[in-house]
Amino acid sequence: MGSIHHLIEQHGIVAARANALTAADRLAVNAAAAVMGEEEMRLGITHAGFAMSNLPHKAICDAVWRRKGLSTTLLIESGRSESGDLIGVPFGTLARLILLYLQTQSIRTGSPEVELGASMRMWMERMGIGIGGRTYKLVAEQARRISACRLTFFSDTGDAQIRENGAFVRGAISFAGIADGRQTALWQDRVRLDDAFWRSLQEHPVPIREEAVMAIGNRSVAIDVYIWLAYRLHALNKPAPITWRALQAQFGGSTTKISHFKPVFAEALNLALAVYPEASVDCTDTGITLRPSPPAVPKAEARRLGIG
């Protein structure tokens, strides 16, 4: 992937696009150019647990979602309506963006209370999500699922297993209704993160670049891979091989066959590397090898928010 960044630097975006053979390659070139062209770095924050485990990519029918990473297992349990019906587990890109906003703002302000309303609308639009019509309903549905679900992180320290129970938010992310034709008043004024989740987020924050997530677009697997690389690469002191079976367990979703999973993961990895120019990752027949790399967010930038 470094060759794409080099090609853009030496010959420009037009030549890099002309050199792209597939739609996926062109997408990676455009994403790389978008990140390289950003003059201002915008810091985002996510919980380390989401670097080792993740939400579903598509809607699931089950009441519980389980995802196992290297040393972390995530369980998300669907909430229920007043009548006892399952509300559903949050999924997809919109759920990830809503959670990214909540986590980032809480760390920025040093408070579990997060302002919604116009602030969240402007952020979502900056991330490429124009809220209106069908998108309004999709965002409302994911907010409802996030508000109702329960989550448990299991962390294996080697000596013991640590269990953290909680939720994403206290109460609910409620919609204030449509104030005018442009839907300016979507959310209540504020929402408060669940106390246990807020404490855990303070202890285990992962800094990422918002513009990298924006450049990835509506591809939730690539977002997860990018966050994973941002969490792991800078902490390595030697190469770390990861097998295809381990990658499938973490990122595979409902994909059961390795042969089906490999091309999906390879495309997501290609896109994640496009927005993380400093990353060093090798693909092999048996999986991939992660190599020690500079952080996705320079340490000086992260320290501005008291991280690291």
C-alpha angles and dihedrals in degrees: 000000000000087000090064092054089046091048092051092048094048103036108013136246095291092059091045091053091048089054093053111102101191139034089252091053091050090050090052091049092051092047092049091049092049093054094041090051095054111106095187122055114218113202121221128186132211134171115265089233089069089055091062099033134018150197121268116275094218135027114285129201096213122100092226131046118201125190125174125202131177096293103350132076121193125202119188117187121199117240121231134234124239088269092053097254119141113259093197140243115281113254146171135025098313093057090050092050094048090051092045090055093049094048095044095049094047092054092043092054097034090232135107088221111091126195114233127173115074093358093061093042092054091047093050091049091049087053089055099261109126104198111218141101113353093003090058090059093045092051090047091052094050091046089053092051093047091050095051104040129096124216138199127193118201112196121190110210094178093249097051144358116249118207123200118187126191147094136264098250141008113242112350145302095246129189120236093206132247111311096186141341091292093054095232096165105056103143141034114263098262144004128197123224116234109269096237093046091048093051092047092048090054090052096044111031121158116202116218136167115262091205089057091056090046091052091051089058124182096355110110096183091057090048090054092047091049092051090047092052091046089054100043112031101063091048095056122103094183138019115288119205116209120194124226089243091056091046091050092050090055103035105016100095107185093343108120103177121072090214090059094043099051099069092043092051093042091056091047091048091049090054093045091051090049090063094040103056093173094058120112114202130153125202118219137176090260098044134288136311121222115210130198107274141171113271120270087237117039111248092239090059092048092049090058086073093040095258120140 
